[in-house]
Amino acid sequence: MAKTRMLKHELRVSEKVASWPIPVRYFWVLLWGYLDDHGKGKDNPLLVKADCFPLDPDITAETIDGWLSELESAGVVARYTVDGTDYIAAVHWTEHQKPPHPTKDVLPAFDDPRAVRRGLHASRMKDAGRIPEELTPGLGWVESGIESSPAVTNLVIPSLEEPFEEAWSHWPKKVERKDAFDRFKKATKRLPIEDLKAAIIRFGDAYAATTERQFVPALGAWLNKDRWTDELPGTVGRPQNRPNPDAWMNA
């Protein structure tokens, strides 16, 4: 049965949406037609591809998986598992759609007590986000004859898991890993991946050598503030000349 979805003016003027590559914006709108009347659906890139791009053989399930990961990182989509089945949901569905006669709500929500939010793993990121050499007319980007925009170029992610894991292993405070990975991915748009990784390792080792763990910032917060431009940590949180309260006994 065909689904009718609204396209509000707010979408056209949203700065957040405008920051996404054009193919991802187009996919975001098409995804609404795949999701049910409550903004939920099976998280199977093959099914999503068949529904959103049935006549485009150059758009693969891997491309769809990459775009879903982009939307997840943007905070508009949740990817989760309930009782062994993968699902996807639009986080703020009611802000986008209000079907007049919704179908019965049968799929579990992302805030269901049984739901487990899935992180990004290397196996899911392989080839994810790869842009085909030529997109369907109307998507606004063709490799030949048109200069690629920076936003589209940034969608081609050269497996960020490996450099992130290497950097993460040097950070002494292992908290909020998913947030750290999301911030790491965004930070690569401001600093080359290898330079960013080297900075995290350098600062992580310095924190480990000089700073008590409770005073070490979470990596995500550190990345969010571009703190690789700071001076290396010194002896913050680890006073070196603390008086010995028992010194009088040895006087």
Residue pairs with C-beta under 8 A, 6 or more apart in sequence:
3 33
3 37
3 99
4 99
5 29
5 32
5 33
5 97
6 96
6 97
6 98
7 29
8 96
11 17
11 29
11 96
16 74
17 25
17 28
18 25
19 151
20 28
20 70
20 74
20 151
21 70
21 141
21 149
21 151
21 152
21 154
21 155
22 139
22 140
22 141
22 149
22 151
22 152
23 67
23 131
23 135
23 139
23 140
23 141
23 152
23 155
24 67
24 70
24 71
24 155
26 139
27 52
27 64
27 67
27 71
28 71
28 76
30 52
30 53
31 48
31 52
31 71
31 77
31 90
32 90
32 96
32 97
33 51
33 52
34 41
34 47
34 48
34 51
34 52
35 41
35 88
35 89
35 90
35 93
36 103
36 105
36 107
37 97
37 99
37 102
37 103
37 105
38 93
38 102
38 103
38 105
38 107
38 109
39 89
39 90
39 93
39 94
39 96
39 97
40 87
40 88
40 89
40 90
40 107
40 108
40 109
41 47
41 48
41 87
41 88
41 89
41 107
42 85
42 86
42 87
42 88
43 68
43 79
43 80
43 86
43 87
43 88
44 86
45 61
45 62
45 64
45 65
45 68
46 61
48 61
48 64
48 68
48 88
49 59
49 60
49 61
49 63
49 64
52 64
53 59
53 64
53 136
56 136
58 132
58 133
58 134
58 135
58 136
59 132
59 135
59 136
60 130
60 132
62 126
62 127
62 128
62 130
63 128
63 129
63 130
63 131
63 132
65 124
65 128
66 125
66 127
66 128
66 129
66 130
66 155
66 157
67 129
68 77
68 79
68 88
69 120
69 124
69 125
69 128
69 129
70 129
70 155
71 77
72 78
72 79
72 120
73 182
73 185
73 186
75 91
76 90
76 91
76 92
77 88
77 89
77 90
77 91
78 88
78 89
78 91
78 110
78 117
79 86
79 87
79 88
79 117
79 118
80 86
80 87
80 88
80 89
80 110
80 115
80 116
80 117
80 118
81 87
81 115
81 116
81 118
82 108
82 112
82 114
82 115
82 116
83 114
86 118
87 107
87 108
87 110
87 115
89 109
89 110
90 96
91 110
108 114
108 115
109 115
110 117
117 178
119 177
119 178
119 181
120 161
120 178
120 181
121 161
122 159
122 161
122 162
125 157
125 159
125 160
125 161
126 159
128 157
129 155
129 156
129 157
130 156
131 141
131 152
131 155
131 156
133 143
134 142
134 143
134 144
135 141
135 142
141 148
141 149
141 152
154 188
154 189
157 185
158 193
160 181
160 184
160 185
160 188
160 193
161 181
163 193
163 194
163 196
163 197
164 180
164 181
164 184
164 197
166 197
166 201
167 184
167 196
167 197
167 200
167 201
167 204
168 174
168 177
168 180
168 200
168 219
170 200
170 201
170 204
170 205
170 208
171 180
171 200
171 204
171 207
171 216
171 219
172 204
172 207
172 208
172 211
172 213
172 216
173 207
173 213
173 216
173 217
173 218
173 219
175 218
176 218
176 219
176 220
179 218
179 220
180 218
180 219
180 220
180 223
182 220
183 219
183 220
183 221
183 223
183 224
184 196
184 200
184 219
184 223
186 223
187 196
187 223
187 226
188 196
190 226
191 199
191 228
196 228
199 228
200 219
200 223
200 228
202 232
203 222
203 227
203 228
203 230
203 232
203 233
204 219
206 232
206 233
207 216
207 233
210 233
210 234
210 235
210 236
210 238
211 233
211 235
211 236
211 237
211 238
212 237
212 238
214 237
215 236
215 237
216 237
217 227
